Amino acid sequence: MIPVVDVNIREKEVEAVIEVVKSRYLAEGKFARAFEGKFSEFTGAKHVVTAVNGTCSLHMAITALDIGPKDEVITTPFTFIASSNVIFFNGAIPIFADIDPETYNIDPEKLEEKITNKTKAIMPVHIFGNPCDMKAIQDIAEDYDLKIIEDCAQAHDATIDGKHMGNFGDLGCFSFYGTKNLVSGEGGAVICNDETIYEKLKSIKNHGRNPAGGYSHYRIGYNYRITDMAAAILCVQMDRANEIMSRRHRNGKLYRNLLGEIEDLRIQKILPGHQHSDYIMAPVLLNEKKKPKEVIEYLKSKGVSSRTTYEYLSYEQESYKDLSTWHMSRVINYPDYSKVSCPNSEYTARNHFEIPMVSTLTDENIQYITQTLKEFLK
């Protein structure tokens, strides 16, 4: 079976973990600092702060920007639920704007329509690794004096005109979950280019400690520290990043050439000057006579793993349709998310399917997968 997930771990990563274990210093330490330096160089960001996972990196960013109760943050519903969950964490309110059906990313025009006097920030998500239209989003943010938190969980090595994602907003948040382009099992990072925010992030993630450390705390904070075992894996992954990413980009280019020939499929449009991270390849099925589940089952019968990702949008989740169990609902009047409608997001959610996009794919694998899709759709 050609896999959808195939973690690119080699002996060097194993050796790095063993080194940490043998040192007996397992908590965040020198490997975390080393990774921050490597990731700063990789992204071009002035500052990097590690986190235990991508969700916590987003929460750190929201907290660092003083987004709190009853503030509104506009984001996309076509994403992993963590993107909007973290907005709830601080008592803020997720507001959903529809996507562009071609890029699958938040539509700047729809985004602007959602702005109110309560809007505090925009959270664009570079879905599947495809950069959002950040020029348009930056213009909107400037016009309305809004903050930008980039959700870069899937955007390792995604760029616009050579500038890495995460550098277009106030903060960029990354995940190194076990399926990502660069992995540590669990892990995250926030990048920024502002010294004040950087110092704030370091404190927020470490129980509100002051820069000197110890047992002096000057703000309410969290324990979002990464382990040095995870950081050690990331250090090796960074050393191998060019090897890993060059193969993914090669795969993405070949896929786009071959899949672009199939009329019944829509693949993500990449805007001029944008580089996709090539994290996920998820075509949208345009043939109304065929269903994604049928495609998925057919692919599996031919030895190709396949699945849907975000079949249900964030506002369609049961947790959002009934917020009575969320403690903040006692003091905050949230929107009725059951009445939200984002037609482009809903169509994409219902009609997409994921095919293998791992760095271990061969050209022959991609040609076989594409030919198998052609046979099913003929």
N, C-alpha and C positions, 0 to 999 in steps of 0.2 A: 504494500500500500504506500503510495506516495503521500507523505504526511503534510498536514496543514501546519503543524508545530514540530520543529526539530531544533532543539537548543544547540547552538554552536559552541560547545565547551570542549576543550582539549586538555591534555595532560598539564599544561602550564597553569591553568586555572586550579586544577587539583593540587598541584604543588604549592600554589600561593595560599590556599586554605590550610594546608598542612603546616605551612610556616607560621601562620597566625595561631593555630591551635597549639603548636609546640612552644610558642612564645608565652602562652598562658595569659596574654592580654587580648581578650575577645571583644571587649567593648570598643566603641568608636575611638580610633587613635591614629597612628601614623599612616596607615593605609588609606583612611578616609581623607586625611590631608593631602596625601599624594594623588588620590583620585581627583580631588577638587582642582588641583593644579593641572592635571591632564585634561579634565573636562573644560576648564577655562580656556586652554589652548585650542581644544577641539571646536568649541562653539564661538570663540572670540569674545566671550563675555569677560568683564573685568572681575566679577565675583561669582563664586559658586558655593552654595551651602548644601551639604548632603542631607538626606532625610531617609526615614525607614522605608518609605514607599511613595509612590506618585500621588496618592490621595492626600497624604500628610503634607507633601510639598505644596499642593494646591491650597490646603488649609493654612499653612504657614504664610503663603502669599496674600491670601485674603485678610488674614489677621494683621500682617505687616502694613497693609494699606488702610487699616482702620475701618474696614467694612463691617458693619454691625447691624443690630436689630432694625428691621423695617427698610433697610437700604435695598434697592433693587439691582440685580446683576443680570445682564442679558447674555444668554448663551444659546447653543443649539440643542435641540432634543435628540438629534441623531448622533449619539455618542454613548460611551460607557457611563453608567449612572453616577459614578464618582464626580464627574464634572459639575453636576448640579447639586449633588448631596453636600459637597463642601460648602456651598452657599448657605444651605440650611444650618450648618454647624454653628455659624455665628449669628443666627437669627435673621439673616438677610433673606431676600425673596428671589428665587430663580424666576426669570421671565424668559419665555422661549420664543425665538424668532426662527422663521422657516429658512430652509437651505436653498441654495442654487442647485437645481436638479442635475446639472452637468458636473460641477466640482464636488458635490455632496457637502460642501462647507456652508457656513452661515452666510446668508445673502445680505450684503451691506444695506441695501434698500429696505429690506424687511426689518433689519436690525434698527435702523433709524426710526422706523414707524413705531417701535416699542418704547422709545425713550420718553420718560416722564420726569417731573421734578424730583422724583425719588431715586432715579437711576444714579448709581454711583460708579459702576464699572461695566466693562464688556469682557466676556471670556470667550474669545474665539478658540475653537478646537481644530487643530490641523488633522482632520479625520483621515485615518489610514496612512497618514504621513504626507498628505497633500496640503501644501501651504495655503492658508486663507488669503483673501485679497487684502493684505495688510495695509497697502497704501490707502485704500478707501476707508478701512476701519480706523486708521490713524487720523485721517481727516475728520471723521465723525467724532472721534474722541476729543480732538482739539476743539472742534466747534462747540461741543457741549461740556467741555471740561470734565471728561471722564477718564478713569484709570483703565488700563488694559492689562489683563492677566492672560498670557498665552498658555493654553493647555497643549504642551508639546510631548505628551506621554508617548505618542506614536511617531514623533518627528525627528528622530535621530538622523542627522546628516541631511535634513530638509533645509533648503535655502531659498532665498530670493536674491537674485543678482549677486550670488556668492556670500551673502550675509545669512548666518545661521538663524533658524527660527528660535524665538525666545528673546531676541534682541530688538524686536520691534515694539514691544510693550514695556510696561514698567517692570514686569517680572515674567520669566518663562519657567514653566514647571515640567519636569521630566519624570518618567517612570522607567525602571529597569526590571520590571516584572519578568518572569521566566519565559514569556513568549515574545518579548520585544527584540528589536534589532541588536541591542546591546543589553546584556542581562546580568543580574546578580541573584536571581531567585525572587527576592523582594528588595527594593531600593528605590530611591528617588533623589532629586536634586532641584534646587531653585537657582536660576541664574539672574543676575541683575548688574546694572552698571552705576548704581547709586550707593555711596558709602554709608549713608544713614540707614537706608533700607537693609543693607548687608548686615550691619551691626544688629539691627532689630531682629532679623531672621535668625541669627546665631543665638540670640537670647530666647526667642519664642520657642525654638526647638529643644532648648535645654533647661526647661523649668523656669524660664525667666531670669536666669543667672546674669550677673554683670560680667563684663569682659574678663575680669580677673578670675572668674570661676569660684570654686569653693562653695560655701553655703550661704552666700549673699544673693538675694533674689530681689529684683526691683520691678518686675511685672509678672502677671499671671502667664505662665507658659505651659509647655507640654513636653513629654518625653518622646521626641521624634528622631532620636539619634539612630544612625545606622550602625550595624555591627562591623567590626574590622574584617570579619570573614567575608561578608558581602562586598565590602570595599576592596578587599584584595582581589576578588574575582573581577570587579570592575576595572581595577588597574591593568590586569592582563587583557581584558576586553578592549580597553583603550589602546593598548599596544598593538592589538590585532584589528582595530577598527577599520583601517583602510582595506585590509584583506576581506573582512566580513561585508563591508558596505559596497565595495566595488563589485562583488558578486551579486548582491541584491540589485544594484543599479543595472547591471548587465541583464539580469532576469527581467526586471521591469521593462526595460527597453524592448526586449524580444517579445514579451507578452503583449505590449501595446501595439507592436507591429502586426502580430498575428491575430489578436482579438479584434483589432480595428477593422479586419476584413469581414467580421461576422455581423450582418445587419440586425439580427435579433438581440444583440447585446449592446449596452452602453457601458463604456469604461470611463473612469474619472477623467475629466478634462483638467489638464495642467496649464495654468496661465503662463504667458510669456515671461521668461526669466526665472521661473520657479523650478526648483528641483524637488521631486517627490522623494520621500525617504524609502519608498518601496517596501513598506512594512506589510501592508495587506493589499491583495488584489481581489476586488469584490465587484464583479460586473453586475449590472442591473438588467434583468430580463425584460425585453420589450414585447415579446411574443405573448399575447394574452391567452393563447391556447395552451401555453406551457406554464407550469408552476415551479417556483424555486425548489420545493421539496422533491419534485420529480427529477429535476436536474441533479440535485444532490444524491438521490438514490441511484440514478444512472451512473454518475461518476464513481460512486463507491463500488458499484457492481463491476466497474472496469479497473478497479485498483487505485482510485484517486480519492483521497480524503476531501471532504467538502462540508460546509455548514453555513448557516446564517450567523451574523454577529448581532446586530441591534434590530432584531425583528420587531421588538416593542420599543417605542420611543420612551424617553424618560417620563414624560407626563402621562403616559399610558400605564405605567407601573402601578401595581396595587398600592404600594406605599405612598404614592402621590395622589391617587384618587381618594384615599381615606387617610388624612393626616392626623386623625384623632389620637394615634399612639405616639405622635411626635410631641415631646413635652413643650416645645416652643409654641405649639398651636394654642396653648392656654393663654398666651399673652400677645400673639401676633395673628392678624387676620390675613391668612394666605388666600391667594386666588383659588377658584374652583378649577383645578387642573383637568377635570373631566370635560370641561367646556372648551379647552384649548384645541385649536385646529391648525396644523401646519401641513397642508396638502402635499407639498413636494417631499417633505420628510416622511410622511406616511407612505407615499408611493415607493420611495427608495427603500424604506424599511421592509415593506411587504414583498419586494421583488428582487432584492439583491441576494447573492450567494458568494461565499468565499472559496477561493481555490488556492492550492499550495503556492507560497511565495517565500519559502525558506532559502537560506543562503547555500544549502547543500543541493539544490536543484541543478540538474544538468540541462543543457540545451535540448537534449533528446526528451527529457521529462516534459518540458514546456511544450514542445512540438506535439507530443503524445496527448497531453491534456487539451490542447487547443483542437486537435483533430477529433478527439472524443466529443468535445462540445459541438463541433460542426456536425458530427454524425447524429447527435441527439436532436439538433435543431433543424435538420434538413427536412 
